[in-house]
Amino acid sequence: MYRYQYVAVEVGMANVLSTDHSLMHRDIISAWAAKGWRYRGYLPTKTSWRGALTEVDLIFELACDDPPAKPRIP
């Protein structure tokens, strides 16, 4: 069984001369990995009116011993 956590990350037009904003995802992934979570991918969650990505969820996975729960479908 696995547990999943989602971390919202704002995506924007990073200044080409500044890498601070464009490398933020690496810090987040490294911090979660240090806690034992595995990075699984990302999911676009918001777009601009022009269709450009503005926010994504980074998806992290952690193995656990909990019995599988019956999925709840809204």
Secondary structure, DSSP 8 states (H G I E B T S, - for coil): -EEEEEEEEE-----TT--TTTTHHHHHHHHHHHTT-EEEEEEEEEE-TTS-EEEEEEEEEEE-----------
